[in-house]
Amino acid sequence: MLQKAIQIAIKAHESQFDKYDIPYVGHIMRVMEAGKTDDEKIVGVLHDIVEDTDWTFEKLEEEGFATYIIDAIRCLTKTSEDEPYEEFIKRVQTNPLAVRVKINDLADNMDIRRLSAISEKDVERLRKYHKAYKRLTL
Protein backbone atom coordinates (compact mmCIF):
# COMPACT_ATOMS: atom_id res chain seq x y z
CA MET A 1 0.00 0.00 0.00
CA LEU A 2 2.93 2.34 0.54
CA GLN A 3 3.91 2.26 -3.13
CA LYS A 4 0.29 2.89 -4.10
CA ALA A 5 0.11 5.85 -1.69
CA ILE A 6 3.31 7.32 -3.13
CA GLN A 7 2.04 7.01 -6.71
CA ILE A 8 -1.32 8.59 -5.83
CA ALA A 9 0.29 11.45 -3.88
CA ILE A 10 2.89 12.28 -6.53
CA LYS A 11 0.27 12.39 -9.27
CA ALA A 12 -2.18 14.42 -7.15
CA HIS A 13 0.40 17.01 -6.06
CA GLU A 14 2.60 17.08 -9.19
CA SER A 15 1.60 20.57 -10.34
CA GLN A 16 1.59 22.20 -6.88
CA PHE A 17 4.23 24.48 -5.38
CA ASP A 18 4.70 25.59 -1.78
CA LYS A 19 4.85 29.16 -0.42
CA TYR A 20 8.45 29.42 -1.58
CA ASP A 21 7.77 28.21 -5.14
CA ILE A 22 9.33 24.80 -4.45
CA PRO A 23 7.55 21.67 -5.80
CA TYR A 24 5.13 20.50 -3.10
CA VAL A 25 5.95 16.85 -3.73
CA GLY A 26 9.21 17.42 -1.83
CA HIS A 27 7.29 18.23 1.35
CA ILE A 28 5.06 15.16 1.29
CA MET A 29 8.04 12.93 0.49
CA ARG A 30 10.04 14.36 3.41
CA VAL A 31 7.10 13.85 5.78
CA MET A 32 6.79 10.28 4.49
CA GLU A 33 10.52 9.60 4.90
CA ALA A 34 10.38 10.82 8.51
CA GLY A 35 7.85 8.11 9.33
CA LYS A 36 9.12 5.15 11.32
CA THR A 37 6.44 2.64 10.27
CA ASP A 38 4.68 1.92 6.99
CA ASP A 39 1.47 3.37 8.47
CA GLU A 40 3.26 6.63 9.34
CA LYS A 41 4.79 6.72 5.86
CA ILE A 42 1.43 6.11 4.12
CA VAL A 43 -0.36 8.77 6.16
CA GLY A 44 2.63 11.09 5.79
CA VAL A 45 2.65 10.98 1.99
CA LEU A 46 -1.16 11.33 1.89
CA HIS A 47 -1.60 13.84 4.74
CA ASP A 48 -2.60 16.77 2.49
CA ILE A 49 -4.30 14.88 -0.33
CA VAL A 50 -7.92 15.62 0.63
CA GLU A 51 -7.23 19.18 1.79
CA ASP A 52 -5.16 20.25 -1.22
CA THR A 53 -6.39 18.14 -4.17
CA ASP A 54 -9.63 16.76 -5.58
CA TRP A 55 -9.20 13.45 -3.73
CA THR A 56 -11.86 12.47 -1.18
CA PHE A 57 -11.91 10.13 1.80
CA GLU A 58 -14.34 7.95 -0.15
CA LYS A 59 -11.92 7.68 -3.05
CA LEU A 60 -9.13 6.65 -0.65
CA GLU A 61 -11.45 3.97 0.73
CA GLU A 62 -12.21 2.76 -2.81
CA GLU A 63 -8.46 2.47 -3.41
CA GLY A 64 -8.30 0.02 -0.50
CA PHE A 65 -6.73 2.10 2.26
CA ALA A 66 -7.60 0.86 5.74
CA THR A 67 -10.16 2.73 7.81
CA TYR A 68 -7.57 3.62 10.47
CA ILE A 69 -5.33 5.17 7.79
CA ILE A 70 -8.23 7.24 6.46
CA ASP A 71 -9.21 8.22 10.01
CA ALA A 72 -5.69 9.57 10.62
CA ILE A 73 -5.79 11.52 7.34
CA ARG A 74 -9.21 12.87 8.32
CA CYS A 75 -7.74 14.18 11.60
CA LEU A 76 -4.95 15.86 9.62
CA THR A 77 -7.35 17.55 7.19
CA LYS A 78 -8.61 21.03 8.04
CA THR A 79 -12.40 21.14 7.80
CA SER A 80 -12.37 24.66 6.33
CA GLU A 81 -10.20 27.74 5.93
CA ASP A 82 -12.11 29.21 8.90
CA GLU A 83 -11.28 26.37 11.27
CA PRO A 84 -9.20 27.75 14.16
CA TYR A 85 -5.72 26.20 14.21
CA GLU A 86 -6.13 25.30 17.91
CA GLU A 87 -9.26 23.27 17.09
CA PHE A 88 -7.42 21.54 14.27
CA ILE A 89 -4.55 20.57 16.60
CA LYS A 90 -7.05 19.31 19.23
CA ARG A 91 -8.53 17.01 16.57
CA VAL A 92 -5.07 15.76 15.60
CA GLN A 93 -4.47 14.89 19.27
CA THR A 94 -7.38 12.44 19.22
CA ASN A 95 -5.49 10.06 16.90
CA PRO A 96 -2.02 8.75 17.87
CA LEU A 97 -1.07 7.98 14.26
CA ALA A 98 -2.11 11.48 13.18
CA VAL A 99 -0.04 12.95 16.04
CA ARG A 100 3.12 11.15 14.90
CA VAL A 101 2.63 12.28 11.30
CA LYS A 102 1.76 15.86 12.30
CA ILE A 103 4.99 16.06 14.33
CA ASN A 104 6.89 15.07 11.17
CA ASP A 105 4.88 17.57 9.11
CA LEU A 106 5.58 20.39 11.56
CA ALA A 107 9.28 19.52 11.74
CA ASP A 108 9.50 19.82 7.96
CA ASN A 109 7.47 23.04 7.92
CA MET A 110 9.77 24.57 10.54
CA ASP A 111 12.96 23.77 8.60
CA ILE A 112 14.16 27.25 7.62
CA ARG A 113 16.98 25.93 5.41
CA ARG A 114 14.56 26.07 2.46
CA LEU A 115 14.09 29.82 2.87
CA SER A 116 16.29 32.35 1.16
CA ALA A 117 14.87 35.13 3.36
CA ILE A 118 12.56 35.12 6.36
CA SER A 119 9.66 37.56 6.42
CA GLU A 120 7.62 38.63 9.43
CA LYS A 121 4.82 36.41 8.11
CA ASP A 122 7.25 33.47 8.09
CA VAL A 123 8.21 34.21 11.70
CA GLU A 124 4.54 34.24 12.75
CA ARG A 125 3.89 30.95 10.96
CA LEU A 126 6.99 29.37 12.52
CA ARG A 127 5.83 30.45 15.99
CA LYS A 128 2.43 28.86 15.37
CA TYR A 129 4.06 25.63 14.18
CA HIS A 130 6.49 25.58 17.11
CA LYS A 131 3.65 26.00 19.61
CA ALA A 132 1.76 23.09 18.02
CA TYR A 133 4.94 20.98 17.90
CA LYS A 134 5.54 21.53 21.62
CA ARG A 135 1.93 20.65 22.38
CA LEU A 136 2.09 17.41 20.39
CA THR A 137 5.45 16.28 21.76
CA LEU A 138 4.78 16.78 25.49
N, C-alpha and C positions, 0 to 999 in steps of 0.2 A: 504493500500500500504506500510505502514511502516513495518509491519511484513514480507511482501514479500521482501522488500529491505534488511532487516536484514538477512533473510535466504539466499538470493542470495550472499550478501557480505561475510557472514561467510563461505559459501561453496567455493567461489572464492578465498578467501585469507587464507584458513585454513592451507596451508602448507608453508606460507611465514613467515619470521622473519625479524625484523627491524635491523638497524645497530648495535644494542647492543645484538642481538641474543634473543630478546623477541618476542613472537608470535605477528604478525602484527595485528591480529584481535583486540587486546587490543586498538590499536591506533584508528582504525575506530569506535570502540564502544565508546571510550571517546569523539571523535569528534561528534558523533551522540548524546550522552548524553548531550553535551554542548548546543545543539540546543534548541531554545525556542519554535519553532513551529514544526508541523509534517513535513512541507516542509524542514526546516533546518535539521531535523533529517534524513529524507530520503536522501537528498543530502550529508549530513555528512557521513553517513554509506557507501554511494556509491562513495564518491569523488575521490577515486583512482582506481576504478574498471576497467576503460578503459585503464588507463595508466599502471597499474601493473598486469593485468590479460588478458585473451583472450576474455573478454567481449567487445562488440562494442556498439556504440550509437544505431545502428539499432536493436540490440538484446534487448536493454533496451526499445526501442519503441515497439517492438513485445511483451514484457512482460506487456505493458500497462502503462508505466510511462508517465506522461504528458510532453508535449513539453517543458514547462518552466522548469521542473525538469531536463530534458536532456540538455537543453541550459545552465543551471547553471553548470552541471557536465562538459559540453564541455569547459566552461570558466576555470574550475579548472584542466583541463587535459593539460599537456605540449604537444606541438605539436611534439617535438623531443628532444633528449638529447642536441642538439646544440642550442635550443631556449634560448636566453638570459633571465635570471631571471626577469630583469626589464620589458621586453616585456610581459612575462607571467603575472606579477602583473598588468600591464596596462590592459590586457585582463580581468582579474578577476574584475577590477574596473568597467567594463562596465555592470556588472550584480549584482544588489543589493543582491540577494539571495546568489550568489557565494561569495560576499564580506563577508557576515555574517558567512558563513561556513569556508572560508579561515581564518578568524580571530580565529575561534575555532581550526582549524587545526594548525595554527601557535602557539597558546597558548599551545597546547599539545606538539608540537615539541620543544618548548622552556623550557619545564618542566625538569629541570636538576635532579630532584629527582630519575629518572630512571637510572642515570649514576653512575657507581661505581668510575669512574675516568674521568676527562675531558682532552681531548687532545687538541692540538693547532687547529687541524682540526675541532673539536667540537666547539671551541671558534669562529672560522671563520663562521661556519654554523649558530651558534646562533646570531652572529652579523647581518648576512644576513636576518635571520628570524625577528629579532627585527626591522630592518630598514623597512621591508615590513609591519610588524604589525603596526608600527607608521604611515606609509603611509595610511593604510587601516582604521585606527581608527580616523584620523583627520577629 
